Amino acid sequence: MAVNFPSIHAEQLHPVAGVELGFAQAGIRKADKKDVLVIRLAEGTSVSGVFTTNAFCAAPVRVCKAHLSQRDSIRALVVNTGCANAGTGALGLANAEKTCAELAQLLGIKDEQVLPFSTGVILEHLPMDRLLAGLPAAITNLKEDNWYNAAQAIMTTDTLPKAVSKQITLQGKTITLTGISKGAGMIKPNMATMLGYLATDAGIAQTDLDALTKTIANGSFNSITIDGDTSTNDSFIVMATGQSGVTLEQGTADFEAFATVLQATATELAQLIVRDGEGATKFMSIVVEHAENYAEAKRIAYSVAHSPLVKTAFYACDPNLGRILAAIGYAGVKDLDVDAIDVYLDDVHVATQGGRHPDYTEAQGQAVMNQAEITVRIVLNRGEVNATVWTCDFSHEYVTINADYRS
């Protein structure tokens, strides 16, 4: 059951000028399921992406990187669920390229102007006959207001579609940002079994968008974890169509205002993945404060967020908080002075000077652990840098979902 998941309706998602979305039920893995998505982009759209760091990256990831590197205008994206097309060797790569070629022919564009994406079961080949047969249907219903259907079309073990839409006024004009994401398991930093697509009608130069996309990813999709497994297919794509008539340049106040909203949109999309984590009953923010540098802050935050002992304790509402201290200690931060660290559970001061806070009581910890949303604050007191990671607990349902995933 998703944790405090917001109510999302189709009418809340603003169309983005220059972006059309169409879906199909191709039967990739299951009948009567939206499982193919086509996104068509207006000519001149800037497109940037961040991808999985897994060395066993899927065929579509390799093709996406190759097509983006050619610096030709990207005009379309195609996504399938049900099959990851990962661990599929030369045939998998050929199938990803064939998918691009088929869609390009249907849309009247070049093969390298298409980006392919897949998600689902690894080590299985795409059912190309079904996938290609679904493309014409997806193209037929291309519409600017199809964001909610698009969010449904990229789901796998997700229980709810994930989408966020915001608007900001700059230079007297309304700029729209709308995005969708998917993911519920095999989620770890440096991208995971997640897909994220975020579009805006602002105009942004390619080099500026590339830098901005990396920054935005680090503060959103690279700051979540569910189970510590980095997947093979993860992709986060940002598209800027320029159709609003407003062009933003890095270093200006307008660009910074836009970047703030873009970051907020991506962060919400990433947090929706955690809220819908497989079997999740708790949404946890692991906040590390006053670190010496960003790398050590993230290292400690992830050490706590990845710990099965921490995650199961939170699921059981058990204030066995020594597990948090242990995870901090084995994070591998050099010269860490544990006597200087303060640990809080929400506003409850749990640990200080290397041990339990003298005023902390089990009842205080229990009251916080009973909540659906909890913040763990770890104050290192050795610098001025902060970092946050979002995660969820481990429940019996997580095991059930993953044991039955291929059935």
C-alpha positions in Angstrom: 0.0 0.0 0.0 1.4 3.4 -1.0 2.4 5.7 1.8 0.5 9.0 1.8 0.4 8.9 -2.0 -1.3 12.0 -3.3 -4.5 11.8 -5.4 -3.5 12.3 -9.0 -6.1 13.0 -11.7 -5.7 13.5 -15.5 -7.1 17.0 -15.4 -4.4 18.1 -12.9 -1.7 17.4 -15.5 -1.1 20.4 -17.8 -0.3 19.6 -21.5 3.1 20.8 -22.6 3.1 22.5 -26.0 5.3 20.5 -28.4 4.8 17.1 -26.6 2.3 14.5 -27.7 1.8 11.2 -26.1 0.1 8.0 -27.3 -0.3 4.5 -25.8 -1.2 1.0 -26.9 -2.1 -2.3 -25.4 0.3 -4.6 -27.2 0.3 -7.6 -24.9 4.0 -7.5 -24.3 3.6 -9.5 -21.1 0.0 -9.3 -20.1 -3.2 -8.8 -22.1 -5.4 -5.7 -21.6 -2.6 -3.6 -20.1 -1.2 -0.3 -21.5 2.3 -1.3 -22.2 3.6 0.8 -25.1 4.1 4.5 -25.0 5.1 6.8 -27.8 6.1 10.5 -27.2 6.4 12.8 -30.2 8.4 16.0 -29.8 8.3 19.2 -31.8 11.2 20.0 -34.0 13.9 21.9 -32.2 13.3 20.3 -28.8 16.4 20.0 -26.6 16.6 16.6 -25.0 19.0 15.4 -22.3 19.3 12.2 -20.3 20.9 10.5 -17.3 21.1 6.7 -17.2 21.9 3.7 -15.1 25.5 3.1 -13.9 25.1 -0.6 -14.0 27.8 -2.2 -16.2 25.2 -4.7 -17.5 23.1 -1.8 -18.9 20.2 -2.8 -21.2 20.3 -2.5 -25.0 17.9 0.5 -25.1 20.1 2.4 -22.7 23.1 1.8 -25.1 21.0 3.0 -28.0 19.8 6.1 -26.2 23.3 7.1 -25.3 24.4 6.6 -28.9 21.5 8.6 -30.4 21.9 11.4 -27.9 25.7 11.7 -28.6 25.0 12.3 -32.3 23.4 15.7 -31.3 20.7 15.3 -33.9 17.3 16.7 -32.8 15.5 14.0 -30.9 11.9 13.8 -32.2 10.4 10.8 -30.5 10.6 8.4 -27.5 9.2 4.9 -27.4 8.7 2.9 -24.1 7.7 -0.7 -23.5 6.9 -2.4 -20.3 6.9 -6.1 -19.5 10.4 -6.9 -20.9 13.6 -5.0 -20.0 15.5 -6.1 -23.1 18.6 -6.4 -20.8 21.0 -9.3 -20.8 19.9 -10.0 -24.3 23.3 -9.6 -26.2 23.5 -8.7 -29.9 19.9 -9.6 -30.6 18.7 -7.3 -27.9 20.7 -4.4 -29.4 19.3 -5.2 -32.8 15.8 -5.3 -31.5 16.2 -1.9 -29.8 17.5 -0.4 -33.0 14.8 -2.1 -35.0 12.2 -0.5 -32.8 13.7 2.9 -33.4 13.7 2.3 -37.2 10.1 1.2 -37.3 8.9 4.2 -35.3 11.0 6.5 -37.3 9.5 5.2 -40.5 6.0 5.6 -39.2 6.7 9.2 -38.0 8.7 10.3 -41.0 11.9 11.0 -39.1 15.4 9.5 -38.9 16.2 6.4 -36.8 18.7 8.2 -34.7 16.0 10.8 -33.7 14.3 8.1 -31.7 15.1 7.1 -28.1 14.0 3.6 -27.0 13.3 2.5 -23.4 12.3 -0.8 -21.9 11.4 -2.0 -18.4 10.3 -5.3 -17.0 11.9 -8.8 -16.8 15.7 -9.1 -17.4 17.2 -11.8 -19.6 14.3 -12.2 -21.9 14.0 -11.0 -25.5 11.4 -8.5 -26.7 8.4 -9.9 -28.4 9.0 -7.8 -31.4 5.9 -8.8 -33.4 3.7 -7.6 -30.6 5.8 -4.5 -29.9 5.9 -3.3 -33.5 2.3 -4.1 -34.0 1.4 -1.8 -31.1 3.2 1.3 -32.5 0.5 2.3 -35.1 -2.1 2.3 -32.4 0.0 4.4 -30.1 0.6 6.9 -32.9 -3.1 7.1 -33.7 -3.9 8.4 -30.2 -1.1 10.9 -29.9 -2.4 13.8 -27.9 -1.0 16.6 -25.7 -3.3 15.8 -22.8 -2.4 12.1 -22.6 -0.1 12.4 -19.6 -2.2 10.3 -17.2 -2.5 7.5 -19.7 1.2 7.7 -20.3 1.9 7.4 -16.6 -0.2 4.2 -16.6 1.5 2.8 -19.7 5.0 2.7 -18.1 4.0 0.9 -14.9 5.3 -2.5 -13.9 5.0 -3.4 -10.2 3.8 0.1 -9.5 0.4 0.2 -7.8 -0.4 3.7 -8.8 0.5 6.0 -11.8 3.1 8.7 -10.9 2.8 12.2 -12.4 3.5 15.8 -11.4 2.6 19.0 -13.1 3.6 22.6 -12.3 3.5 26.1 -13.8 5.6 29.2 -13.4 5.3 32.7 -14.8 8.4 34.2 -16.3 8.8 37.1 -18.6 5.0 37.6 -18.5 4.3 34.1 -19.9 3.3 30.8 -18.3 5.8 28.0 -18.5 4.6 24.5 -17.9 6.5 21.5 -16.5 4.8 18.0 -16.5 6.5 14.7 -15.8 5.8 11.0 -15.2 7.9 8.3 -13.5 7.7 4.6 -12.7 9.4 2.4 -10.3 8.7 0.5 -7.1 11.5 -2.0 -6.6 15.2 -2.6 -7.6 15.7 1.1 -6.7 19.1 2.4 -5.7 21.0 5.6 -6.2 22.7 6.3 -9.5 19.4 5.4 -11.1 17.5 2.2 -10.6 14.5 0.3 -12.1 12.9 3.6 -12.8 12.0 5.7 -15.7 11.4 9.4 -15.5 10.3 11.8 -18.3 10.0 15.5 -17.6 8.9 18.0 -20.2 8.7 21.7 -20.3 7.7 24.3 -23.0 10.6 26.6 -21.9 13.5 27.0 -24.4 16.9 25.8 -23.0 20.1 25.5 -25.0 21.4 21.9 -25.2 24.6 22.4 -23.1 22.6 24.2 -20.4 20.0 21.4 -20.4 22.7 18.7 -20.1 24.2 20.4 -17.0 20.8 21.1 -15.5 19.6 17.5 -16.0 22.6 16.1 -14.1 22.1 18.5 -11.2 18.4 17.8 -11.0 18.9 14.0 -11.1 21.4 14.2 -8.3 18.9 15.9 -6.0 16.0 13.7 -7.0 16.2 10.3 -8.7 19.8 9.8 -7.4 18.6 10.5 -3.8 16.2 7.6 -3.4 16.5 4.0 -2.5 14.1 1.1 -1.9 16.2 -2.0 -1.8 19.8 -1.2 -2.7 19.7 -2.9 -6.1 20.9 -0.8 -9.1 19.0 -2.0 -12.2 20.0 -2.2 -15.8 17.5 0.1 -17.6 17.2 3.3 -15.6 16.7 6.5 -17.5 15.7 10.1 -16.6 14.9 12.3 -19.6 14.3 16.1 -19.7 12.8 17.7 -22.7 12.5 21.4 -23.4 10.4 22.3 -26.4 10.7 26.1 -26.4 7.1 26.3 -27.5 6.2 28.9 -24.7 8.3 31.5 -26.5 10.5 32.0 -23.4 14.2 31.1 -23.7 16.1 30.7 -20.5 19.9 31.3 -20.2 22.1 29.9 -17.5 23.2 32.5 -15.0 20.1 34.6 -15.1 17.5 35.0 -12.4 14.8 33.5 -14.6 16.9 30.4 -15.2 17.5 29.9 -11.5 13.7 30.4 -10.8 12.9 27.8 -13.4 15.6 25.4 -12.2 14.1 25.5 -8.7 10.7 24.5 -10.0 12.2 21.8 -12.2 14.1 20.4 -9.2 10.9 20.4 -7.1 9.0 18.6 -9.9 11.7 15.9 -10.3 12.0 15.5 -6.5 8.2 14.9 -6.2 8.4 12.3 -9.1 11.3 10.5 -7.3 9.5 10.6 -3.9 6.4 9.1 -5.5 8.5 6.0 -6.4 9.5 5.6 -2.7 6.0 6.2 -1.5 4.9 3.4 -3.8 7.9 1.1 -2.9 7.1 -2.5 -3.1 5.3 -3.4 0.2 6.1 0.0 1.7 4.3 1.1 4.9 6.7 3.9 5.9 8.2 6.9 4.0 11.6 7.8 5.6 13.8 10.9 5.1 17.4 10.3 6.1 18.9 13.7 6.6 22.7 14.1 7.2 23.7 17.6 8.4 27.0 19.4 8.9 29.1 16.9 7.0 32.6 17.7 5.7 31.5 17.2 2.1 28.6 16.1 0.0 30.1 12.6 -0.7 30.3 11.7 2.9 26.9 13.0 3.7 25.4 10.9 0.9 27.5 7.9 2.0 26.2 7.9 5.5 22.6 8.6 4.4 22.6 5.6 2.1 24.3 3.4 4.6 21.3 3.9 6.9 18.7 3.9 4.1 20.1 0.6 2.7 20.3 -1.3 6.0 17.8 -4.2 6.1 18.0 -4.1 9.9 17.0 -0.4 10.0 14.3 -0.9 7.4 12.7 -3.9 9.1 12.8 -2.2 12.5 10.9 0.7 11.0 8.4 -1.7 9.5 7.8 -3.3 12.9 7.6 0.1 14.6 10.4 -1.0 16.8 12.6 1.8 18.2 15.7 -0.4 18.0 17.7 2.7 17.1 21.1 1.2 17.8 20.8 -0.2 14.2 21.0 3.4 12.9 24.2 4.0 14.9 25.7 0.8 13.5 24.9 1.8 9.9 26.5 5.2 10.5 29.6 3.5 11.9 30.1 1.1 9.0 29.5 3.7 6.2 33.2 3.9 5.7 33.7 7.6 6.4 37.3 8.3 7.3 38.2 9.8 10.7 34.5 9.9 11.8 34.2 11.2 15.4 31.2 9.3 16.7 31.3 11.3 20.0 30.5 14.5 18.0 27.4 13.0 16.3 23.8 13.8 17.3 20.9 11.6 16.1 17.3 12.6 16.0 14.1 10.7 15.3 11.9 13.6 14.0 12.5 16.1 16.9 13.4 13.5 19.5 17.1 13.6 20.5 18.1 10.0 20.5 21.8 9.8 20.7 24.7 12.2 21.6 28.3 12.0 22.7 28.7 8.5 21.4 25.7 7.0 23.2 22.0 7.3 24.2 20.8 10.8 25.0 20.1 10.9 28.8 16.6 12.3 28.3 15.5 9.9 25.6 12.8 7.4 26.5 11.6 4.3 24.6 8.1 5.8 24.7 9.3 8.8 22.7 10.8 6.6 20.1 7.8 4.4 19.9 5.5 7.4 19.3 7.6 8.5 16.3 8.0 4.9 14.9 4.2 4.5 14.8 3.9 7.3 12.2 3.8 6.7 8.4 6.4 9.4 7.7 9.6 9.7 9.7 12.7 11.8 9.5 16.0 10.5 10.8 18.4 13.4 11.3 22.1 12.6 11.7 24.2 15.7 12.7 27.9 15.0 12.1 29.1 18.4 13.4 32.2 18.4 11.2 31.3 20.7 8.4 28.6 22.7 6.6 27.2 20.3 4.0 23.8 18.6 4.1 22.2 15.8 2.1 18.9 14.0 2.1 18.0 10.5 0.9 14.5 9.2 0.8 13.6 5.5 1.4 11.0 3.2 2.7 10.7 0.2 5.1 10.9 -3.5 4.3 7.7 -5.5 4.8 6.6 -9.1 4.3 4.9 -7.8 1.1 8.2 -6.8 -0.5 9.3 -10.5 -0.4 6.0 -11.7 -1.7 6.0 -9.2 -4.7 9.5 -10.1 -5.7 9.1 -13.8 -5.2 6.1 -13.7 -7.6 7.4 -11.1 -10.0 7.6 -13.3 -13.1 4.4 -15.2 -12.5 
